[in-house]
Amino acid sequence: MPNARLKAELRTRISFIQLMTTYKDAGVDIDAANHATERIKKLARSTYNINVLSDIGSFGGMFSGSFDDTRSPVLVASCDGVGTKLKIAFETGIHNTVGYDLVSACIGDILVQGARPLFFLDYIACGKLDPNTITQIVEGIASGCRDSDCALLGGETAEMPGFYQDGEYDIAGFIVGVVDKKKVINGSRITDGDVVIGIPSAGLHTNGYSLARKVLFDVAGYKVNTHVDELGCTVGEELLKPHKNYLPGLSKVIEHEGAIKGMAHITGGGLVENIPRILPHNVEVVINQNSWPVPPVFNLIQRLGNVPHDDMMRTFNMGIGMVVIVHKGFAQFVIDQLDNAREKHYVLGEVVSGIRSVRFV
């Protein structure tokens, strides 16, 4: 009998060993994550400056709060994502541009208040972690940070099998910047007679992709590798054009206290819904709709999808990614600064008495 019990116990232990399941069996590869982290460290360090006091791998990133050139520092923070533009990255296998998009989108949201970026954090979630894909994404993020003297201070990579399909992921970015209190730009001084200047976008940026994909792929039957003469490139190349970083072109202008009264980052909602966000209640903006060239991609989407004009204006930036509102006495100064920075620009219209809205003529 003892031998029988021993044999039974041995069979039970053998069965248990055979049934053991590891974290990797469940879809999470810690070794792959560690490999990706080592690559990310090198990219992140390429963005560091003297204010960074920690390294990738710490539980929290540390950044010096000493702003010697700012008398009364105000921190400005924002977060953003890239939306369904990621679907184009999945289909093309090109992942570095969406990382750059992420940084540029966040920079634009704090730049409109006069802030310069200090540091950036990213969040990447995927179904199965591919170190090469993660590296491409972070390469784009690091490039965007370097272009803006912004430290990539840390981030999180989450492998979530069963939540995301293999080959798919989502990304989000978090940014903190600083502006001297006396140089904060908030739109409160905008008045009747001010001049409205528009700075072009590089394409769709990161908004309107659900509509663009439906029209171009479902309605028109294009593929990402379809070359369209009207665009001068493939559909995938057009849709992956990076979100423009507006900091270099506006860097010197925002340093002149009072030169700019308000700025609007033209994202989801287009010119129609983003400009009113910075207007006082008693004015409206009148825009000459022939004052700037609309890029071919928007005309293509509208024609192929028979998209109503109002939908186009509320969904896409239509070729203008940043709007700057200035006193007419400062308009030439701002235009000269943009010229010196080789930043294209168009005088779109003016501010008039009204009720916080945008009107096209």
Secondary structure, DSSP 8 states (H G I E B T S, - for coil): -HHHHHHHHHHHHHHHHHH---TTTTT--HHHHHHHHHHHHHHHHTT--TTB-S-TTSSS--B----TT-SSEEEEEEEEE-GGGHHHHHHHT--HHHHHHHHHHHHHHHHTTT-EEEEEEEEEEESS--HHHHHHHHHHHHHHHHTTT-EEEEEEEEE-BTTB-TT-EEEEEEEEEEEEGGG---STT--TT-EEEEEE-SSSTTSSHHHHHIIIIIIS---TT-EETTTTEEHHHHHT------HHHHTTGGGSTTT--EEEE--TTHHHHHGGGGS-TTEEEEE-TTSS---HHHHHHHHHHT--HHHHHHHS-TTEEEEEEE-TTTHHHHHHHHHHTT---EEEEEEEESSS-EEE-
